[in-house]
Amino acid sequence: MKITTLALTASVLGSLALGTGAASAAPMGPNGLQAGPAGITQVRMTHSERMMMKKRMMHKKMMKRRMMKRKMMMNRM
């Protein structure tokens, strides 16, 4: 328990000392240091983008179910 608390405290203090806050878009490592530029920038999604993604996933799931249902019906015959 003490080790976890110590690691968490060190991580928070390390991130504050380096000037990386919660608003930073770069991924954080387990020790609180930011990873170097990996060619991928992580940004926040807007509400509409999230809903669009959710809708696409639901549609994909529905189509997959429909395909499986038809496949099962074909196996009965």
PDB file with one MODEL, atoms N, CA, C and O in Angstrom:
MODEL        1
ATOM      1  N   MET A   1       0.832  -1.189   0.000  1.00  0.00           N
ATOM      2  CA  MET A   1       0.000   0.000   0.000  1.00  0.00           C
ATOM      3  C   MET A   1       0.875   1.251   0.000  1.00  0.00           C
ATOM      4  O   MET A   1       0.611   2.199  -0.739  1.00  0.00           O
ATOM      5  N   LYS A   2       1.922   1.249   0.835  1.00  0.00           N
ATOM      6  CA  LYS A   2       2.802   2.405   0.928  1.00  0.00           C
ATOM      7  C   LYS A   2       3.558   2.629  -0.381  1.00  0.00           C
ATOM      8  O   LYS A   2       3.790   3.770  -0.780  1.00  0.00           O
ATOM      9  N   ILE A   3       3.944   1.525  -1.054  1.00  0.00           N
ATOM     10  CA  ILE A   3       4.691   1.632  -2.304  1.00  0.00           C
ATOM     11  C   ILE A   3       3.816   2.275  -3.379  1.00  0.00           C
ATOM     12  O   ILE A   3       4.284   3.124  -4.138  1.00  0.00           O
ATOM     13  N   THR A   4       2.543   1.867  -3.442  1.00  0.00           N
ATOM     14  CA  THR A   4       1.613   2.430  -4.430  1.00  0.00           C
ATOM     15  C   THR A   4       1.415   3.916  -4.184  1.00  0.00           C
ATOM     16  O   THR A   4       1.436   4.706  -5.128  1.00  0.00           O
ATOM     17  N   THR A   5       1.224   4.307  -2.930  1.00  0.00           N
ATOM     18  CA  THR A   5       1.031   5.711  -2.586  1.00  0.00           C
ATOM     19  C   THR A   5       2.277   6.519  -2.927  1.00  0.00           C
ATOM     20  O   THR A   5       2.183   7.627  -3.455  1.00  0.00           O
ATOM     21  N   LEU A   6       3.430   5.962  -2.624  1.00  0.00           N
ATOM     22  CA  LEU A   6       4.686   6.637  -2.916  1.00  0.00           C
ATOM     23  C   LEU A   6       4.872   6.820  -4.424  1.00  0.00           C
ATOM     24  O   LEU A   6       5.291   7.885  -4.878  1.00  0.00           O
ATOM     25  N   ALA A   7       4.559   5.781  -5.193  1.00  0.00           N
ATOM     26  CA  ALA A   7       4.695   5.851  -6.652  1.00  0.00           C
ATOM     27  C   ALA A   7       3.735   6.883  -7.235  1.00  0.00           C
ATOM     28  O   ALA A   7       4.098   7.640  -8.135  1.00  0.00           O
ATOM     29  N   LEU A   8       2.514   6.908  -6.721  1.00  0.00           N
ATOM     30  CA  LEU A   8       1.516   7.875  -7.192  1.00  0.00           C
ATOM     31  C   LEU A   8       1.947   9.297  -6.872  1.00  0.00           C
ATOM     32  O   LEU A   8       1.828  10.187  -7.715  1.00  0.00           O
ATOM     33  N   THR A   9       2.443   9.517  -5.672  1.00  0.00           N
ATOM     34  CA  THR A   9       2.914  10.839  -5.265  1.00  0.00           C
ATOM     35  C   THR A   9       4.091  11.282  -6.126  1.00  0.00           C
ATOM     36  O   THR A   9       4.148  12.434  -6.557  1.00  0.00           O
ATOM     37  N   ALA A  10       5.027  10.374  -6.376  1.00  0.00           N
ATOM     38  CA  ALA A  10       6.185  10.691  -7.209  1.00  0.00           C
ATOM     39  C   ALA A  10       5.756  11.034  -8.631  1.00  0.00           C
ATOM     40  O   ALA A  10       6.316  11.931  -9.261  1.00  0.00           O
ATOM     41  N   SER A  11       4.760  10.314  -9.127  1.00  0.00           N
ATOM     42  CA  SER A  11       4.262  10.563 -10.483  1.00  0.00           C
ATOM     43  C   SER A  11       3.627  11.946 -10.587  1.00  0.00           C
ATOM     44  O   SER A  11       3.880  12.680 -11.542  1.00  0.00           O
ATOM     45  N   VAL A  12       2.802  12.299  -9.602  1.00  0.00           N
ATOM     46  CA  VAL A  12       2.139  13.609  -9.603  1.00  0.00           C
ATOM     47  C   VAL A  12       3.160  14.728  -9.467  1.00  0.00           C
ATOM     48  O   VAL A  12       3.097  15.721 -10.192  1.00  0.00           O
ATOM     49  N   LEU A  13       4.096  14.571  -8.544  1.00  0.00           N
ATOM     50  CA  LEU A  13       5.112  15.602  -8.354  1.00  0.00           C
ATOM     51  C   LEU A  13       6.011  15.735  -9.581  1.00  0.00           C
ATOM     52  O   LEU A  13       6.408  16.841  -9.950  1.00  0.00           O
ATOM     53  N   GLY A  14       6.327  14.613 -10.204  1.00  0.00           N
ATOM     54  CA  GLY A  14       7.149  14.637 -11.413  1.00  0.00           C
ATOM     55  C   GLY A  14       6.456  15.359 -12.549  1.00  0.00           C
ATOM     56  O   GLY A  14       7.086  16.115 -13.289  1.00  0.00           O
ATOM     57  N   SER A  15       5.151  15.127 -12.690  1.00  0.00           N
ATOM     58  CA  SER A  15       4.418  15.785 -13.774  1.00  0.00           C
ATOM     59  C   SER A  15       4.270  17.275 -13.503  1.00  0.00           C
ATOM     60  O   SER A  15       4.289  18.079 -14.435  1.00  0.00           O
ATOM     61  N   LEU A  16       4.124  17.650 -12.241  1.00  0.00           N
ATOM     62  CA  LEU A  16       4.024  19.078 -11.913  1.00  0.00           C
ATOM     63  C   LEU A  16       5.360  19.778 -12.111  1.00  0.00           C
ATOM     64  O   LEU A  16       5.410  20.921 -12.566  1.00  0.00           O
ATOM     65  N   ALA A  17       6.431  19.097 -11.772  1.00  0.00           N
ATOM     66  CA  ALA A  17       7.761  19.681 -11.911  1.00  0.00           C
ATOM     67  C   ALA A  17       8.131  19.896 -13.375  1.00  0.00           C
ATOM     68  O   ALA A  17       8.829  20.850 -13.716  1.00  0.00           O
ATOM     69  N   LEU A  18       7.657  19.003 -14.230  1.00  0.00           N
ATOM     70  CA  LEU A  18       7.975  19.122 -15.650  1.00  0.00           C
ATOM     71  C   LEU A  18       7.004  20.033 -16.397  1.00  0.00           C
ATOM     72  O   LEU A  18       7.211  20.341 -17.571  1.00  0.00           O
ATOM     73  N   GLY A  19       5.959  20.457 -15.721  1.00  0.00           N
ATOM     74  CA  GLY A  19       5.014  21.386 -16.331  1.00  0.00           C
ATOM     75  C   GLY A  19       3.994  20.719 -17.233  1.00  0.00           C
ATOM     76  O   GLY A  19       3.380  21.389 -18.063  1.00  0.00           O
ATOM     77  N   THR A  20       3.798  19.408 -17.090  1.00  0.00           N
ATOM     78  CA  THR A  20       2.792  18.721 -17.882  1.00  0.00           C
ATOM     79  C   THR A  20       1.557  18.545 -17.025  1.00  0.00           C
ATOM     80  O   THR A  20       1.591  17.849 -16.010  1.00  0.00           O
ATOM     81  N   GLY A  21       0.490  19.163 -17.421  1.00  0.00           N
ATOM     82  CA  GLY A  21      -0.746  19.068 -16.666  1.00  0.00           C
ATOM     83  C   GLY A  21      -1.724  18.117 -17.323  1.00  0.00           C
ATOM     84  O   GLY A  21      -1.364  17.386 -18.246  1.00  0.00           O
ATOM     85  N   ALA A  22      -2.956  18.124 -16.852  1.00  0.00           N
ATOM     86  CA  ALA A  22      -3.989  17.253 -17.396  1.00  0.00           C
ATOM     87  C   ALA A  22      -4.433  17.711 -18.777  1.00  0.00           C
ATOM     88  O   ALA A  22      -5.036  16.931 -19.515  1.00  0.00           O
ATOM     89  N   ALA A  23      -4.149  18.960 -19.145  1.00  0.00           N
ATOM     90  CA  ALA A  23      -4.580  19.481 -20.430  1.00  0.00           C
ATOM     91  C   ALA A  23      -3.638  19.103 -21.563  1.00  0.00           C
ATOM     92  O   ALA A  23      -3.913  19.404 -22.724  1.00  0.00           O
ATOM     93  N   SER A  24      -2.544  18.454 -21.242  1.00  0.00           N
ATOM     94  CA  SER A  24      -1.580  18.065 -22.267  1.00  0.00           C
ATOM     95  C   SER A  24      -2.153  16.948 -23.135  1.00  0.00           C
ATOM     96  O   SER A  24      -2.802  16.036 -22.623  1.00  0.00           O
ATOM     97  N   ALA A  25      -1.919  17.014 -24.444  1.00  0.00           N
ATOM     98  CA  ALA A  25      -2.461  16.016 -25.359  1.00  0.00           C
ATOM     99  C   ALA A  25      -1.533  14.830 -25.536  1.00  0.00           C
ATOM    100  O   ALA A  25      -1.953  13.804 -26.071  1.00  0.00           O
ATOM    101  N   ALA A  26      -0.295  14.935 -25.106  1.00  0.00           N
ATOM    102  CA  ALA A  26       0.658  13.842 -25.281  1.00  0.00           C
ATOM    103  C   ALA A  26       0.410  12.748 -24.250  1.00  0.00           C
ATOM    104  O   ALA A  26       0.024  13.044 -23.118  1.00  0.00           O
ATOM    105  N   PRO A  27       0.626  11.482 -24.626  1.00  0.00           N
ATOM    106  CA  PRO A  27       0.409  10.391 -23.667  1.00  0.00           C
ATOM    107  C   PRO A  27       1.428  10.420 -22.537  1.00  0.00           C
ATOM    108  O   PRO A  27       2.589  10.778 -22.737  1.00  0.00           O
ATOM    109  N   MET A  28       0.982  10.044 -21.364  1.00  0.00           N
ATOM    110  CA  MET A  28       1.851  10.040 -20.192  1.00  0.00           C
ATOM    111  C   MET A  28       2.319   8.617 -19.924  1.00  0.00           C
ATOM    112  O   MET A  28       1.554   7.664 -20.066  1.00  0.00           O
ATOM    113  N   GLY A  29       3.564   8.487 -19.542  1.00  0.00           N
ATOM    114  CA  GLY A  29       4.113   7.188 -19.192  1.00  0.00           C
ATOM    115  C   GLY A  29       3.767   6.838 -17.761  1.00  0.00           C
ATOM    116  O   GLY A  29       3.211   7.672 -17.047  1.00  0.00           O
ATOM    117  N   PRO A  30       4.081   5.619 -17.317  1.00  0.00           N
ATOM    118  CA  PRO A  30       3.749   5.204 -15.955  1.00  0.00           C
ATOM    119  C   PRO A  30       4.515   5.969 -14.886  1.00  0.00           C
ATOM    120  O   PRO A  30       4.059   6.040 -13.744  1.00  0.00           O
ATOM    121  N   ASN A  31       5.668   6.544 -15.222  1.00  0.00           N
ATOM    122  CA  ASN A  31       6.438   7.275 -14.218  1.00  0.00           C
ATOM    123  C   ASN A  31       6.174   8.774 -14.272  1.00  0.00           C
ATOM    124  O   ASN A  31       6.871   9.545 -13.611  1.00  0.00           O
ATOM    125  N   GLY A  32       5.172   9.203 -15.052  1.00  0.00           N
ATOM    126  CA  GLY A  32       4.791  10.611 -15.089  1.00  0.00           C
ATOM    127  C   GLY A  32       5.514  11.420 -16.145  1.00  0.00           C
ATOM    128  O   GLY A  32       5.275  12.622 -16.262  1.00  0.00           O
ATOM    129  N   LEU A  33       6.394  10.798 -16.920  1.00  0.00           N
ATOM    130  CA  LEU A  33       7.109  11.516 -17.967  1.00  0.00           C
ATOM    131  C   LEU A  33       6.368  11.363 -19.284  1.00  0.00           C
ATOM    132  O   LEU A  33       5.814  10.306 -19.582  1.00  0.00           O
ATOM    133  N   GLN A  34       6.367  12.431 -20.066  1.00  0.00           N
ATOM    134  CA  GLN A  34       5.697  12.362 -21.354  1.00  0.00           C
ATOM    135  C   GLN A  34       6.551  11.585 -22.343  1.00  0.00           C
ATOM    136  O   GLN A  34       7.778  11.685 -22.351  1.00  0.00           O
ATOM    137  N   ALA A  35       5.872  10.815 -23.170  1.00  0.00           N
ATOM    138  CA  ALA A  35       6.577  10.069 -24.204  1.00  0.00           C
ATOM    139  C   ALA A  35       6.977  11.022 -25.322  1.00  0.00           C
ATOM    140  O   ALA A  35       6.334  12.053 -25.518  1.00  0.00           O
ATOM    141  N   GLY A  36       8.027  10.687 -26.053  1.00  0.00           N
ATOM    142  CA  GLY A  36       8.486  11.513 -27.161  1.00  0.00           C
ATOM    143  C   GLY A  36       7.489  11.503 -28.303  1.00  0.00           C
ATOM    144  O   GLY A  36       6.534  10.727 -28.288  1.00  0.00           O
ATOM    145  N   PRO A  37       7.703  12.357 -29.291  1.00  0.00           N
ATOM    146  CA  PRO A  37       6.771  12.397 -30.419  1.00  0.00           C
ATOM    147  C   PRO A  37       6.811  11.085 -31.198  1.00  0.00           C
ATOM    148  O   PRO A  37       7.824  10.742 -31.807  1.00  0.00           O
ATOM    149  N   ALA A  38       5.710  10.370 -31.170  1.00  0.00           N
ATOM    150  CA  ALA A  38       5.644   9.064 -31.827  1.00  0.00           C
ATOM    151  C   ALA A  38       4.950   9.164 -33.176  1.00  0.00           C
ATOM    152  O   ALA A  38       4.705   8.139 -33.811  1.00  0.00           O
ATOM    153  N   GLY A  39       4.629  10.366 -33.631  1.00  0.00           N
ATOM    154  CA  GLY A  39       3.950  10.527 -34.906  1.00  0.00           C
ATOM    155  C   GLY A  39       2.436  10.528 -34.768  1.00  0.00           C
ATOM    156  O   GLY A  39       1.725  10.831 -35.725  1.00  0.00           O
ATOM    157  N   ILE A  40       1.937  10.189 -33.577  1.00  0.00           N
ATOM    158  CA  ILE A  40       0.498  10.166 -33.348  1.00  0.00           C
ATOM    159  C   ILE A  40       0.175  11.180 -32.259  1.00  0.00           C
ATOM    160  O   ILE A  40       0.731  11.132 -31.162  1.00  0.00           O
ATOM    161  N   THR A  41      -0.726  12.093 -32.576  1.00  0.00           N
ATOM    162  CA  THR A  41      -1.150  13.084 -31.594  1.00  0.00           C
ATOM    163  C   THR A  41      -2.532  12.707 -31.096  1.00  0.00           C
ATOM    164  O   THR A  41      -3.462  12.547 -31.887  1.00  0.00           O
ATOM    165  N   GLN A  42      -2.667  12.567 -29.804  1.00  0.00           N
ATOM    166  CA  GLN A  42      -3.967  12.232 -29.232  1.00  0.00           C
ATOM    167  C   GLN A  42      -4.704  13.521 -28.910  1.00  0.00           C
ATOM    168  O   GLN A  42      -4.170  14.408 -28.243  1.00  0.00           O
ATOM    169  N   VAL A  43      -5.924  13.611 -29.387  1.00  0.00           N
ATOM    170  CA  VAL A  43      -6.750  14.786 -29.122  1.00  0.00           C
ATOM    171  C   VAL A  43      -8.107  14.332 -28.609  1.00  0.00           C
ATOM    172  O   VAL A  43      -8.481  13.170 -28.764  1.00  0.00           O
ATOM    173  N   ARG A  44      -8.836  15.243 -28.004  1.00  0.00           N
ATOM    174  CA  ARG A  44     -10.156  14.914 -27.485  1.00  0.00           C
ATOM    175  C   ARG A  44     -11.176  14.858 -28.605  1.00  0.00           C
ATOM    176  O   ARG A  44     -11.090  15.609 -29.577  1.00  0.00           O
ATOM    177  N   MET A  45     -12.142  13.965 -28.462  1.00  0.00           N
ATOM    178  CA  MET A  45     -13.239  13.882 -29.417  1.00  0.00           C
ATOM    179  C   MET A  45     -14.367  14.772 -28.932  1.00  0.00           C
ATOM    180  O   MET A  45     -14.601  14.898 -27.731  1.00  0.00           O
ATOM    181  N   THR A  46     -15.061  15.386 -29.872  1.00  0.00           N
ATOM    182  CA  THR A  46     -16.226  16.179 -29.504  1.00  0.00           C
ATOM    183  C   THR A  46     -17.396  15.241 -29.269  1.00  0.00           C
ATOM    184  O   THR A  46     -17.330  14.054 -29.590  1.00  0.00           O
ATOM    185  N   HIS A  47     -18.463  15.782 -28.710  1.00  0.00           N
ATOM    186  CA  HIS A  47     -19.660  14.984 -28.428  1.00  0.00           C
ATOM    187  C   HIS A  47     -20.234  14.407 -29.720  1.00  0.00           C
ATOM    188  O   HIS A  47     -20.619  13.239 -29.763  1.00  0.00           O
ATOM    189  N   SER A  48     -20.292  15.219 -30.768  1.00  0.00           N
ATOM    190  CA  SER A  48     -20.877  14.754 -32.033  1.00  0.00           C
ATOM    191  C   SER A  48     -20.027  13.649 -32.663  1.00  0.00           C
ATOM    192  O   SER A  48     -20.566  12.694 -33.224  1.00  0.00           O
ATOM    193  N   GLU A  49     -18.702  13.778 -32.572  1.00  0.00           N
ATOM    194  CA  GLU A  49     -17.820  12.736 -33.104  1.00  0.00           C
ATOM    195  C   GLU A  49     -18.015  11.424 -32.353  1.00  0.00           C
ATOM    196  O   GLU A  49     -18.037  10.349 -32.953  1.00  0.00           O
ATOM    197  N   ARG A  50     -18.154  11.524 -31.037  1.00  0.00           N
ATOM    198  CA  ARG A  50     -18.363  10.335 -30.208  1.00  0.00           C
ATOM    199  C   ARG A  50     -19.683   9.649 -30.566  1.00  0.00           C
ATOM    200  O   ARG A  50     -19.754   8.424 -30.665  1.00  0.00           O
ATOM    201  N   MET A  51     -20.732  10.466 -30.759  1.00  0.00           N
ATOM    202  CA  MET A  51     -22.042   9.915 -31.108  1.00  0.00           C
ATOM    203  C   MET A  51     -22.014   9.267 -32.494  1.00  0.00           C
ATOM    204  O   MET A  51     -22.633   8.226 -32.715  1.00  0.00           O
ATOM    205  N   MET A  52     -21.287   9.897 -33.425  1.00  0.00           N
ATOM    206  CA  MET A  52     -21.166   9.344 -34.772  1.00  0.00           C
ATOM    207  C   MET A  52     -20.463   7.986 -34.725  1.00  0.00           C
ATOM    208  O   MET A  52     -20.863   7.037 -35.400  1.00  0.00           O
ATOM    209  N   MET A  53     -19.415   7.918 -33.916  1.00  0.00           N
ATOM    210  CA  MET A  53     -18.661   6.681 -33.770  1.00  0.00           C
ATOM    211  C   MET A  53     -19.533   5.591 -33.142  1.00  0.00           C
ATOM    212  O   MET A  53     -19.504   4.438 -33.573  1.00  0.00           O
ATOM    213  N   LYS A  54     -20.300   5.963 -32.133  1.00  0.00           N
ATOM    214  CA  LYS A  54     -21.192   5.029 -31.453  1.00  0.00           C
ATOM    215  C   LYS A  54     -22.246   4.498 -32.418  1.00  0.00           C
ATOM    216  O   LYS A  54     -22.545   3.304 -32.434  1.00  0.00           O
ATOM    217  N   LYS A  55     -22.806   5.404 -33.225  1.00  0.00           N
ATOM    218  CA  LYS A  55     -23.833   5.031 -34.197  1.00  0.00           C
ATOM    219  C   LYS A  55     -23.261   4.058 -35.235  1.00  0.00           C
ATOM    220  O   LYS A  55     -23.909   3.081 -35.611  1.00  0.00           O
ATOM    221  N   ARG A  56     -22.039   4.342 -35.688  1.00  0.00           N
ATOM    222  CA  ARG A  56     -21.381   3.471 -36.671  1.00  0.00           C
ATOM    223  C   ARG A  56     -21.147   2.081 -36.090  1.00  0.00           C
ATOM    224  O   ARG A  56     -21.360   1.070 -36.760  1.00  0.00           O
ATOM    225  N   MET A  57     -20.704   2.048 -34.833  1.00  0.00           N
ATOM    226  CA  MET A  57     -20.447   0.758 -34.182  1.00  0.00           C
ATOM    227  C   MET A  57     -21.741  -0.035 -33.990  1.00  0.00           C
ATOM    228  O   MET A  57     -21.759  -1.251 -34.178  1.00  0.00           O
ATOM    229  N   MET A  58     -22.816   0.649 -33.619  1.00  0.00           N
ATOM    230  CA  MET A  58     -24.107  -0.016 -33.435  1.00  0.00           C
ATOM    231  C   MET A  58     -24.605  -0.581 -34.764  1.00  0.00           C
ATOM    232  O   MET A  58     -25.129  -1.694 -34.817  1.00  0.00           O
ATOM    233  N   HIS A  59     -24.438   0.192 -35.830  1.00  0.00           N
ATOM    234  CA  HIS A  59     -24.860  -0.253 -37.157  1.00  0.00           C
ATOM    235  C   HIS A  59     -24.061  -1.488 -37.583  1.00  0.00           C
ATOM    236  O   HIS A  59     -24.617  -2.446 -38.121  1.00  0.00           O
ATOM    237  N   LYS A  60     -22.772  -1.449 -37.336  1.00  0.00           N
ATOM    238  CA  LYS A  60     -21.895  -2.570 -37.670  1.00  0.00           C
ATOM    239  C   LYS A  60     -22.319  -3.828 -36.913  1.00  0.00           C
ATOM    240  O   LYS A  60     -22.356  -4.922 -37.476  1.00  0.00           O
ATOM    241  N   LYS A  61     -22.639  -3.657 -35.629  1.00  0.00           N
ATOM    242  CA  LYS A  61     -23.069  -4.768 -34.788  1.00  0.00           C
ATOM    243  C   LYS A  61     -24.391  -5.350 -35.287  1.00  0.00           C
ATOM    244  O   LYS A  61     -24.574  -6.566 -35.321  1.00  0.00           O
ATOM    245  N   MET A  62     -25.318  -4.452 -35.678  1.00  0.00           N
ATOM    246  CA  MET A  62     -26.620  -4.878 -36.173  1.00  0.00           C
ATOM    247  C   MET A  62     -26.466  -5.678 -37.470  1.00  0.00           C
ATOM    248  O   MET A  62     -27.105  -6.715 -37.642  1.00  0.00           O
ATOM    249  N   MET A  63     -25.623  -5.195 -38.372  1.00  0.00           N
ATOM    250  CA  MET A  63     -25.404  -5.875 -39.639  1.00  0.00           C
ATOM    251  C   MET A  63     -24.769  -7.255 -39.419  1.00  0.00           C
ATOM    252  O   MET A  63     -25.101  -8.220 -40.107  1.00  0.00           O
ATOM    253  N   LYS A  64     -23.856  -7.329 -38.454  1.00  0.00           N
ATOM    254  CA  LYS A  64     -23.217  -8.600 -38.136  1.00  0.00           C
ATOM    255  C   LYS A  64     -24.242  -9.596 -37.593  1.00  0.00           C
ATOM    256  O   LYS A  64     -24.230 -10.772 -37.957  1.00  0.00           O
ATOM    257  N   ARG A  65     -25.131  -9.111 -36.717  1.00  0.00           N
ATOM    258  CA  ARG A  65     -26.186  -9.969 -36.167  1.00  0.00           C
ATOM    259  C   ARG A  65     -27.094 -10.483 -37.273  1.00  0.00           C
ATOM    260  O   ARG A  65     -27.459 -11.658 -37.302  1.00  0.00           O
ATOM    261  N   ARG A  66     -27.457  -9.569 -38.194  1.00  0.00           N
ATOM    262  CA  ARG A  66     -28.343  -9.935 -39.301  1.00  0.00           C
ATOM    263  C   ARG A  66     -27.690 -11.014 -40.175  1.00  0.00           C
ATOM    264  O   ARG A  66     -28.344 -11.971 -40.589  1.00  0.00           O
ATOM    265  N   MET A  67     -26.405 -10.844 -40.445  1.00  0.00           N
ATOM    266  CA  MET A  67     -25.675 -11.809 -41.255  1.00  0.00           C
ATOM    267  C   MET A  67     -25.655 -13.178 -40.574  1.00  0.00           C
ATOM    268  O   MET A  67     -25.877 -14.205 -41.216  1.00  0.00           O
ATOM    269  N   MET A  68     -25.386 -13.178 -39.261  1.00  0.00           N
ATOM    270  CA  MET A  68     -25.341 -14.432 -38.515  1.00  0.00           C
ATOM    271  C   MET A  68     -26.712 -15.103 -38.474  1.00  0.00           C
ATOM    272  O   MET A  68     -26.819 -16.328 -38.543  1.00  0.00           O
ATOM    273  N   LYS A  69     -27.752 -14.290 -38.362  1.00  0.00           N
ATOM    274  CA  LYS A  69     -29.113 -14.812 -38.322  1.00  0.00           C
ATOM    275  C   LYS A  69     -29.458 -15.495 -39.643  1.00  0.00           C
ATOM    276  O   LYS A  69     -30.044 -16.578 -39.663  1.00  0.00           O
ATOM    277  N   ARG A  70     -29.084 -14.844 -40.748  1.00  0.00           N
ATOM    278  CA  ARG A  70     -29.343 -15.429 -42.066  1.00  0.00           C
ATOM    279  C   ARG A  70     -28.547 -16.713 -42.262  1.00  0.00           C
ATOM    280  O   ARG A  70     -29.035 -17.677 -42.851  1.00  0.00           O
ATOM    281  N   LYS A  71     -27.335 -16.710 -41.768  1.00  0.00           N
ATOM    282  CA  LYS A  71     -26.475 -17.893 -41.886  1.00  0.00           C
ATOM    283  C   LYS A  71     -27.098 -19.068 -41.128  1.00  0.00           C
ATOM    284  O   LYS A  71     -27.079 -20.203 -41.603  1.00  0.00           O
ATOM    285  N   MET A  72     -27.652 -18.779 -39.939  1.00  0.00           N
ATOM    286  CA  MET A  72     -28.276 -19.821 -39.139  1.00  0.00           C
ATOM    287  C   MET A  72     -29.532 -20.359 -39.833  1.00  0.00           C
ATOM    288  O   MET A  72     -29.809 -21.557 -39.785  1.00  0.00           O
ATOM    289  N   MET A  73     -30.286 -19.466 -40.477  1.00  0.00           N
ATOM    290  CA  MET A  73     -31.502 -19.891 -41.183  1.00  0.00           C
ATOM    291  C   MET A  73     -31.151 -20.775 -42.372  1.00  0.00           C
ATOM    292  O   MET A  73     -31.870 -21.724 -42.685  1.00  0.00           O
ATOM    293  N   MET A  74     -30.034 -20.456 -43.037  1.00  0.00           N
ATOM    294  CA  MET A  74     -29.608 -21.262 -44.179  1.00  0.00           C
ATOM    295  C   MET A  74     -29.173 -22.663 -43.729  1.00  0.00           C
ATOM    296  O   MET A  74     -29.363 -23.639 -44.454  1.00  0.00           O
ATOM    297  N   ASN A  75     -28.597 -22.754 -42.544  1.00  0.00           N
ATOM    298  CA  ASN A  75     -28.160 -24.055 -42.029  1.00  0.00           C
ATOM    299  C   ASN A  75     -29.318 -24.965 -41.663  1.00  0.00           C
ATOM    300  O   ASN A  75     -29.163 -26.186 -41.660  1.00  0.00           O
ATOM    301  N   ARG A  76     -30.475 -24.394 -41.355  1.00  0.00           N
ATOM    302  CA  ARG A  76     -31.645 -25.194 -40.994  1.00  0.00           C
ATOM    303  C   ARG A  76     -32.207 -25.948 -42.194  1.00  0.00           C
ATOM    304  O   ARG A  76     -32.724 -27.057 -42.056  1.00  0.00           O
ATOM    305  N   MET A  77     -32.104 -25.346 -43.351  1.00  0.00           N
ATOM    306  CA  MET A  77     -32.713 -25.951 -44.542  1.00  0.00           C
ATOM    307  C   MET A  77     -31.943 -27.127 -45.050  1.00  0.00           C
ATOM    308  O   MET A  77     -32.334 -27.738 -46.045  1.00  0.00           O
TER     309      MET A  77
ENDMDL
END
